[in-house]
Amino acid sequence: MNAEIITTGTELLLGEIVDTNAPFIARKLRGIGVNLFYKITVGDNRERLAEAIRQALIRSDVVIMTGGLGPTVDDITREAVADATHRSLEPREEIVAHLKDFFARRGRPFTDNNLRQAYLPQGAIMLPNPIGTAPGFIVETDGKVVIAMPGVPREMERMMEEQVLPYLQSKMEEQAVIVARILHTAGLGESLIDARIGDLMRLSNPTVGLAAHLGQVDVRITARARTEKEARALIAPIEDAIREALGPWVFGADEETLGGVMARVLRGQHARLAILETNTRGAILEKFPEGDRDVLAGHFLDITALAGCEACTDFTEANARAVAQAVRRLTEADVALAVLGSSDPAYGFWAEDRGETWLALVAEEETFTRRLSAAGGDEFTRNWLATHALAWALRQLQALADARQTAMEAR
């Protein structure tokens, strides 16, 4: 079963509100194994909306709509569905009774424009709305289905859970689920990841795709099967192959965050981390969830406050080393990370002269350094640097732990 979502409302097209309905519906469809191939947004125009529905019925088995079921003149979903499916609107006495009771119980005046909500396309299956005025409806037409629900999120969500999902499952020839696994990477760009796992991205089930974020690329593995257990069994060997191809560049999966993974690694090593960051201005600290900041031995934004580093104002590799070592001595931390770079607005990720930022990590009596080819203080650059710096530090700690394990096994 292939589905399409149409969200309606000129306010969505103008950017006045954010569409949260479509993501909710998409997740619920995935949970019952319905493929979602298209999602569009149409403004409050009857002709354009009717045409969008017609096109959707050509390419999809199920069209799920939200919005445009209220009592006002610009609520035109009922009319558009009727136009697209070549039927008239008809009044439903049960909806009239519900509307009048709804208003009476709340002591609110009932105005005639509310009766617009009592009209449905001829032959439609009504979807009661126990927590609102506008009912939803289902139109079955030429082997295809149009489902319309209110745009109010809490009304739509309840209707989707209690009525739409059971309806769809009853129409499916076989029950299925779609399961997704997200692997998080940092430090490798999309093109480099594509070069390493491009063959896996040509699979049909599971499918593999990439999604780029700020300083991070996610690898999504999606499988369809009769049960979640079977879907995860399809995903497992593909995940293993991706981890093998990308190695330490994969730092976590699903709900894991970079800061959360770093905190877990530090706890596993019974270690605490101290951080000094200059042009990132706290962006590294922000990557640690509040509940994981117990692993931090200290956090600094000012080099000159460190004894012995008053002159370390140039952003060089040598100064990064000196600052990281000073931070470790001051805090008595097991690990110290220093990030030194200019906040000059002339620099930046997209600037002609990107500048440079130096990283230094002190751990197990060793000091490691790395140069990042960007500086500046704009939000994009600041967060890009923070992600790359923390991911690099994580890889260094994991490499040290692997080296220790190898040495112990060799004894």
N, C-alpha and C positions, 0 to 999 in steps of 0.2 A: 504494500500500500504506500503510495507516494502522496505527500501532502504539500500544501502551499499556504503560507500565512499572508493575509492582507490586513494591515493595520490602517485605520482610517482616522482622519482628522487633520485639518489644515495646521493646527497648533503643533503637530509633530513635524510637518514640513518646514515650519518657520523656526524650529528649534526652541520653541517656548517651553516644551516639556520633553522629558526623555522617555522613550518607549521601553517600559519594563515588561509589558505583556508578552511580546514576541519571544524574548529569551525564556520566560516561564513556560510558554506553550512548547517551545522547542525542546526543552529538557523533559517535559512530560511525554512528548511524542517519542523521544529517544527511549524512554523507559519502557514503552510497550512495543518497540520495534518498528515504528512508522518512519519511513524515510522522509526527510524534509529537504527539498531541493531548491525552493524559491521562497523569498520573503520580500514583499514590497509594501510601500506606504503610499496611500492615495489621499488627496485632500477632499474637502467637503464639496464635491462636484458630482452630481448624479450620473451624468453621461460618462465621465472618465472612470468613475467607480464601476459602473455596469460593464464597460469595456474591459477593465482589469479583471473582473470576475469571469467574463467570457473567455479571455485568454488563459486564465488559470484553469478553467474547466477543460480546456483542450489538452493541457500538458500534465495535469495532476488529477488524482483520484478524489482527493478531499481538499476543499478550500476552507480554511478556518479564518474567520474574520472577527475583529474586535472593534468596538466603537460605533457610533452613529445610530444607536437604538433609543436615544432619549426622546423628550417631548418637543424639542425645538425644531424650527424650520430647517436648520442645517444638519439635522439628524436624518440622513437619507439612505442608510444602509438597507432598510426594508424595501424601499422603492427600487434601489439599484439591483438588489437580488431578484426582485420580481421582474424587472426589465430583462435581466440577463438570462432568466430561466423561462421567459415567455408566459408569465402568469400574472393574474391580477392580485390585488390585496383584498383581504376579507377580514371583517371584524370578528373578534373572539370574545364571547360574553364572559368566559371564565377569567380573561385578562381584565376586563372592565370591573368585575367583582373584586379581583385582587387589588386593583389600583384604588378603588374606593375604600376598601377595608384598610389598606396600607395608610392612606391619608387620615382616615377617621381615627385609627388607633394612635396616631401621633398628634392629633388635634390640629392638623394643618388643613387649610382650605383646598378643595379639589377644583382645579381649573380645567376647562374643556380641552386645552392643548395637550393635557396628559392622555387624552383618548387616542392620540396618534400612536401611542405604544400598544394599543389594543389591536392594531392591524398587523396581520402577518401575510406573507405570500400564500396564495391558495394551496391547500394541501400540506402546509408545513407542519412539522412536529414541534410543538411548543416545548421550550426548556424553562421551567419555572424558576423565578428568581426570588428566593425566600428572604433575601436581605436588601432588596432594592425594588425599584418600580419596573425597570425595563426587562421583560423576559427575553431569553434567547430563542433561537429556533433552528431547525434542521430542514433543509430542502433536498430531497432526493430527486435527481433529474438525469435521465439517460445513463444510468449506471454510475453516475458521479454524485458527490455530496457537497453541499454548501452548509457550513455551520457558522452561525452568527452569535456572538456573545457580547455583553456590555463591555464598555471600555474601562469602567471603574475596576481597578485591579482586584480588590477583595471580592467583588461580585463575580468577575471573570474566573478568578482562581477557584472559587468554590464550585462554580458551574462546570469548569473543566474537570475537576477532580471527581465530582459526584455524578455527573451526567454524561459529559462528552467522552471521557476515556472509556467508561463501560460500553457506550454505544459503539465506539470505534473497534474495541476488542471483539464485540459481537459480530462485526462485519469482516473481521480478518480471517482468512482461510487457515492460517497457522499462527499460533501465538509466538511472539519473538521479543527479544530485547536488543537494544543497541547500547553497548558499553564503551566508554572512552577512557583512555589512560593518557595522562599528560606528563611528559618528561620535560623538565626545565633545564636549559643550558645557559651558560654565560661565558663570553670570551670568544666564541666563534660566530661569525656572521652567517646569514642565511645561505649565501652561495657556497661557503666552505662546507656547511652541513649537507647541502644538496649534493655536493660532489662526493661526500662519504656515504650517504644513504639513498642516493637517487634511485637505485634499483628497487629498494623497498617502497618507495613512493609510487611505484607503478602497480602495486598490488590492488586487488579489488575487495578482498575481505580477509584480513583487516585492511583498512585504508590507512595511509600515513600522510600527514600533512604538517606544514610549518606555520607558525604564527609569530611574527616579530613584535617584540615589545622594547621598551627603553633599556638597551644594554643586555637584553635577554632574548633568546629564541626558544619557543616551546615546540616540542615535537608531539603531535597528537596521533595516537593510535586508536582507531575506532573499529569495533567488530560487531557483527550482527549474528545472533544465534538464537536457538530456542530458549535457552536459559542463560542466566548471568554466568554460571559456572562454565558453560561451554564457550561463552564469549571470551571470558578471561583465559581460558585454555588456548584460544586462538591468538590472543594478544601476547601471551607469555614468551613464545620463541621470538616474536618480532621485537619485543622489548629487549630481550637478551642480545639480539643482533645489533640493535641500535646502540645499546650501552657498550658493546664491544667495539663498534665503529667510532663512537664519540669519546669513549674513555672518561677521563676526569672532568671533561667539559660538562657532563651531566651532573648537576648538583642536587637534584631532588625530583619529586613527582607529585602530581595532583595538588593537594592543599599545602604542601611544604613550601616554605619561603627560604630565601637565601640566608637571612639572619637566623631563622629558626634552625636551619641545618647547621650553621656555624656553631650555634649554642649547643646543639646536641653533640657535635664533634668535640668541642671543648670539654663538655661534661665527661665524655668518654675517656678523655685524656687527663681528667682531674686538673684541668688548667683554667686559668682566667686570662682575659684579654684586656689590654689597655690600648686606647686609640687616640691619636692626635690627627685631626684633619683640618686642612686650611681652606682651600677653595671649595671643597665639598660642603663646608659649613653645617655640619650635623647630619648630612644625608646618609652617612654610614650608620650613625646611631639610630636613625629613623627606620632602618631596615631590620632592627631587632625588635620583635614584639615585646610589649611591656613585660610579659611574663617570663621572658628569656634574658632580661638585662642583668640578672643576678650573676651571669658569667663575666660581666665587665668589671675590671678592677679600677678603671678610670677613663675619663673622656675629656679631651682638651681641644681647644680651638686656637690657642695663642702660644706660639713657639717661644716668645720672649719670657714667658712665665717659667720656663724650665731652666733650672740651674745648669750652667755650662753651655747653654744654647742661645745666649743672648745675641750672639753674632751670627746665628744661623738663619739669616734673613734671605739669603739667596736660595732659590729653589733648584738645588743641585743634588746629584746622587750622593755625594759625600755628606751633605747636610741632612739628607733624609736618613742616612745610616746613623748619624750622630743623634738626631732627634729621637729615632726609634729606640736607641740604646738608653737615652736619658729618660724617656717615658717609662721604660721597663724598670730602671733603677728607682725612679721616684715612686712608682706604684707597687713595686715588688711583684709585678705580674709575671706569669709564666711566658706570655706572648705579648709582643707589642707591635702595633701597626702604625706607621707614619705615612701621611699623604701630604706631599708638599707641592704646591703649584700656585700660580698667580690667579687672582680673581679679576684681573684687568679686563674690562668689557671689550677691549680690542681683540682679545683671544676668544676662542669658542670652537665648538665642534664644527660649526658651519662657516667659520671665519676664514679669510684668505690665509692668515697666519694662525694656525690652530693653537700654537704654544705647546708646552709640555708639562707633565706632572710626574713627579718621582714618587715611587712607593718603596717603603722599606719595611721588612718584617724580621723581627728578632724572635727566634724560638730555638730552644735546645742549644744555646750558646753559639748559634749560627745566625748570620744576618744575610738576608736575601733582598735583592733590589730589582725593580722593574721600571721601565719608562713607559708612560702612556702618552700617546701623541695628541693631547688636547689639554687645554687649561681654560681659565675663564670662570665666571660666576653665574652665568645664566642657568635657568632651571634645568634645561635639557642637558647641558654639559655637566652640571653638578651631579645629576642623577646617573648619567652615563658613567662618569668617573667613579662614583660610589659603588655601582654594581660591579664594574670591572675590578676595582681595588679589593672589595670583599671576596669576590669569587676567586681572584688570584691568591689571596691569603688562605682561603679554604683549601685550594688545590695544594698549596705548599704544606699545610699541616697534614693533609691526607697522605702526601708523598712521604713525609717524615715518618708517619705512623706505619706506612707500608714497608719502608726501609727497616724500621725497628723489628717488624714482624718477620721479615726475610732473614735478618741477622739472627734472631732467636731460633728460627727453624734450622739454620745452618749449623748451629752449635751441636 
